[in-house]
Amino acid sequence: MRPIKISYGTKLLLVVVAILTLCEVAFVAFQFSREQRYRQDLLNAQLTILNYQLLDHYEGGVVNVELWERTIDLPIQELQFAIFDSEGNILYDNTGIDHITNPLELDELKMANESDIHRGFSVHNNDEVDDDDFYYYAALKEGDLFARTGALGHDVGLAEFMNIDRTFLWYAILIYIFVIAITWYATSRIGNTIKRLSEFAQAAEKGVEIYDTKAFPKNELGTIAHNIVLIYVRWQRTLVERERLADIALKDEQEKARLKKELTNNINHELKTPVSAISLELETLLTHKDKLSEAQRNMLISRCKANSDRLLKMIQDILTLNRLDDGADNIQKELLSLTDVVEEVSDSLLMKAEDAGIGFEINIPETMMMLGNGPLLESIFSNLINNAILYSGGSTISIFLQEEDEKSYRIIIGDDGTGIPEEHLEHLFDRFYRIESGRSRKKGGTGIGLAIVKSAAKFHGGDITVRNLPSGGLEFTLTLAKS
């Protein structure tokens, strides 16, 4: 047989009900005892009055009973009364208690004799040995006389007088029921909160995704429980976000590893051509130095110089690209004039452009300030202008500021040449990508100039795009952040 499972709320309710029941029973017992004592004290006061009246009607060893009974307000059918002197001698008695050796040893008379107020009260059996009924006795000492009055406890009239008012009991029962109802309501709310917390703990232990943020009851326990669930939900979301970022970081690392591997392979391939050419040309010079004419030797030396320049340019570009890949922390920025950068680059390439029959059209403000790295900004414009000189086939290279706002510049660099096939545009910024490999190498291209342009633009908080103009030629749109 499976054990009965009692919920926490039910257990709490049972415990509280048990405590309330004990308190209720204790209160009723205390109130009952208190009411009983009050009735006894009231009866004692009434009997004491009768004792005073009894002594007032005692004269010459005789009590005027008829006159005395007229003064009795108590609804009692049978009264015992007696008068004693200070020696314990019975002066008057209506019950016949001659068998008592020393009446002064009776509790009520002893108390009256010894107390400062000369009164005594007790409850005990009748003085007659064979009588099992109990009596309420009150005694009074006045001078050398003692008065003693007793009332039968089972007397119908006295029973009504001593009857305890049970109105308080009904109030106690109503309050008890009301408190039990409130307790049930409170414990059920607490129990529901504990139950939801228990279900949440079991689900959390199993690793279940919890996104239930339904409000708990509006009390301290409910607030604590709600906050615990919210903390767990946020922790879950943090874990999910952390896993997502970890996946992104892993993919980035894998992509970097792939690019480095690809870069290494491309570098190996690209370096072979100039190194092999230099080696062959030097070997020819050394092997056939006596057979070569002056013009032939100069030609081979010029080729060696061109290939070594190309090799140096490739190494510089690779170093620049690696610096950009490693992050911005290693590259310093300073406040500089972008206008000065464009003018310096265009001036340095002016002679080369004129030799190719190309002119410049530059329309930019005199002051274009930004926070950037001078060599990297120079490499952007140098690569774009140099490529236009070498490969555009046009007659004009134009540079102008298209748009400026509080945060950035948008600059257009274009030419009026032949453009390039559309299928090459999306790969134009890839590393070591060449449209015509042989022609590019002959003109000293390394294949990573535009990759540097792209990375340098992003380093400066911008980007670069390219398109073919409808009228012919290429147009690069470069955005750079001011800070």
C-alpha positions, 0 to 999 in steps of 0.5 A: 500500500502506497503511503498517503502523500500530504501536501505541505499546505495541508501539513501546515494547516493541520499543525496550525489547527492543532495549536489553535485547538489547544489554545482554544481548549485552554482558553475555554477551560481558563474562562470556565474556571474563572467564571466558576470562581466568580460565582463562588466569590459572589455566593461567598459575598451573599452568604457573608451578608446572611451571616451579618444578618444572622448575627443581627437577629441573634439575641439571647441564644435565639435566632428570629428565623422567620424575620431573618429568612425575610432578608434572604435574596438567594433562591435557595430552598435549604440553608444551614446556619449556626452560631458559635462562641469564641471557644467553639461552643454551639450557641445556635444550630438548625442542622444538628452538628453536635458530633463535631468535637471542635467546630473552630477547626472547620476550614471556613471558621479557621479562616475567619478566626485567622484572617484580618477580614474575619471571613472564611469560605470553603466547599466540602461535604456535609458535617454529617458523616453519611452525607455525600452532598457538598456544601458551600460554607461561609463563616464570619467572626464578629466580636466573640461570635462566629456565624456560619451559613451553608448552601447545598450545592445540588439545590435547584435554586443554588444550581441556577445561581451558580450556573455559568454563563456560556455565552462566551463559549459560543463567541469562542467557537465562532472566533475559532471557526473564523480563525480556522477559515483564515488559517485555511486561506493563508496556508492554502496560499502558502501551500500553493507557493511551496507546491509551485516552488517544489515543481520548479525545483524538480524541473530545474533539477532535470534541466528543463527550460523554464520561462514561466514568470507567472506572479506568485501570491503577493506576500513575502514568500511569494515575492521570494519564490517569484525572485528565485524563478526569475533568477533561474530564468535569467540564468537560463537565458544567460546560459543560452546566450553564452552558448550562442556567443561561444558558438559564434566565437568558435565559428570566428576562431574556425574562420580565422584559422581557415583564413590564416591557412588560406593566407599562408597558402596564398603567401607561399604561392605568391612569394614563389613567383618574385623569389623564383624570378629574382633567383633566376635573374641573379643566376643568369647574371652570375652564370653568363656575366661574360656573355651578357651585354651591358644592356642585358645586364641592366635589364636583368638588374632592373627585373631583380629590382622590380621583383624585390620591390614587389616582394617588399610591398607584399610583405608590408601589405601582409604585415598591415593585414595581420595588424588589422586582424589582431585588433584595434588595441595595437593600432594608435589613433589620433586627431588628423585631417582627412583632407591632408591625407587625400591631398598627400596621397594624390600628390604622391601619385600625380606623376604616375597618373600623368604618365598613364594619361589620367587626371584627378578631380578632387572636391572635398572640404578644406577641413575634414577632421577625424580620429584615425590612423594616418598610415592606414587611411593613406593605404585606403586612398593609395590602393584605390587611386593606384588601382584606378591608375593601373587597371581602369583604362580611363582618363579621370579619377574623381574623389568627392565628399558625398555626405557628412553628418555628425558621426561620419563622412561618405566619400566617393572614389571613382573613375571613368574607365571600363569597369569590371565584370559583375561576377567579380564585384562580390569577390573584389575585397577577398584576399589574393583575389585577382581579375586577371592574375598575370596582368596584375602581377606584371603591374606589381599588384599583390592581390591584398590591397583591396582587402587592406582597404576593407579592413582599414575602413572597418577599423575606422568604424565604416565600410566600403562598397563598389559598383559599376557605373552605368556610364562606365567605370568603377565607383567605391563608396567609402564611409568613415566614422569621425570618432 
